Amino acid sequence: MMAYKDFPESLSTQRLRLRRWRPSDAQAHRALWAERDVRALRRIDADGRPTVEEMREWLVANPLGADPGLGLLPIELRNTGEFIGYCGLIVGQASYDEPEIAYELAQRAHGRRYATEAARAVVEAAADTGRRRLWATVLEWNTAPFRVLEKLGFDRSGRVDLDPERGDSIWLTRELDTPAV
């Protein structure tokens, strides 16, 4: 494993602020889980889990929401502070050296180009860490992320993980322009 600069704890764009998780984000984060398609891997289960309190405990224990040196950052609107989702880098199905970009927005925030704006900031920050490539996995039925990733220069890699129950995972990749040292 190479040495990389840590992924930043905050990023700003024209309309958005990506920042560290706060325990107070638990309810809004859980609401994202509740909105997820029934085919999504992580959802609120039949017993109502995870609860808001369980999510709060998770956010306190893991404030960046991902592996050390990486992170998922909550996205809030700069003008109101409203929580609308998250975006960042995770190991996920990829690796620490070539992490996976992950993002999710509340349904009320769809169609406003927030995902593209946040993901662009994350791609730029990933290049600043010294990484050379990012991955993304998208379930084939979830078409909106494909449009976002294509705008950011991701290409389909040709790899597909088959899953007849949830839908196949399509792998995309993007080479990064690493800044000169």
N, C-alpha and C positions, 0 to 999 in steps of 0.2 A: 504494500500500500504506500503510495506517495504521500508526501506532506503537502497539505493544502491549507490555505487560509480558511478560517471558519466562515461559514455562511453568516451574513449580517443578521443582527437581532431586529433590525428595522429597515424599511425601505419607503421611499415616498415617490409618488408620481404626481401628475397634474391634479388628479381627482381623488387619489387613494393614498392611504397610509397603511403599510404593512408593519406590524409591531409584534412584540412579545405577547404571549397569552396571559390573560389575567383570570383569576378564579371567577370573576363576574361574567366571563364569556361562556360559562358552562351552559346556561340555559339556551343561548342563541346557537351554540355549537350543537347541542342536542336537537334543536329544532331542524338543523340541516339534516341530521340523521333521520328524523321523522318524515322529511320530504322525499327521501330517496326512493327510487324505483324499487319494486319488489325483487328485481333481479340483482340488486346491489348486494355485495358481500356483507357489509356492515350496516345494519339497520337497527332500529329499536325492535327488540324481540317481543314475543307474545306476552312475556312477563313484565314488559315495560322497562327493560334494561338495555343499555345503561340508563340509570336515573340521572337527574341533574346533579345530585350529590356525588355519584360515582364519577361523572365527568369532571366535576370540580376537583375531586381528589386526584384524578389523572393529570389535570392541568397544573396543579401544584407540584406533583411529583416529577412531571416532565414538561417544564414551561415552554419549550420550543416545539414540543409535539413530535419529535423525530429523533433520529440517531445523533449522538454528539458530533458537533461540527457541521450539521445540516439543520434543517428545521422547516416546519410549517408555520407560517405567520398568519394571524388573523388579518383580514382585510376590512378596513373601515373607510367610510366616506370622509374625506378631509373636512368638508363643510359642515357635517352634522355629527360625526363620530359614530354613526350607525354601523354596527357589525353586519357585513354582508357575505362573509365566507372566509376562505383561507387559501393560501397559495405558498408553495415552497418546494424544497428538495427533500426527498426521502430515499432510503435504500430500496424500499419496496420490493419489486421483483428484479431490480437492477443490482448495482453495487455501489460501494462507497466512492470508488474512483470515478464511476460513471453513473451518477444517481438518476433517479426518476423525478421528473417534475410532476407535482400533484396539485390540483386545485378543485375547489367546489364553491359554488355560489348559491345563495338562497334564491329560490324561484323568483322572488320579487325583484331581484337584481339582474335577471337574464335579459339579453337583448340590448344591453347598453354599452357593450364593449369593455366592461370592467374586467372580465377574465383575460382578455388580450392584453389590457394595460398592466394588470398585475403580473401576468406570466412573462411579459416582456421585461419587466424590472427584475424578475427572478432569473431569467436567462442571462441578463447582463451581470447580475451579482454572481451567478455561477461561474461565468468566465473570469470574473475578478478573483475567484478563489484559486484559479489555476487549473481548473478541470478542462478537459478537452472535448468531452461529449456528454450529452444528456439523452435520456430515454424517456419515453412516455408509453403507458399502456392504456388503451381505451377499449371498452367493451363495444363490439361491432354495432350494437343497436343504439348506442349513445352518440348521435351524429354531431351535436354541437361542439364537443371537444376537438373533433377532427378539423373543423373550420378554424378554431383558435390556433391549434398547433400548426396548421399549414401556413397561416399568416405569420407565424414566428419562425418559419424555415424548417420545420420538422418534416421528415420524409418517412414514408412507410418503409420499414426495414425488410419486409418479406417474412418476418417471423410472426406466427400466429399460434397462440395457445388455445387448443380446442376445449370447449366446455359446453356440452349440449344443454345443461341446466340453466346456466346464467348467461350464456352467450360467449362467443369466442373473443379472446383478448388480442387486439391488434397492436403490435409493437411499432413505435415510431422512434426516430433518432434525429439528433441534430449535432453537427460538429460545431464547436465553439471557437471563436477567435479569442485566444488568450492574450491578454495585454502583455507587452514587453516588460521584462523585469528591470 
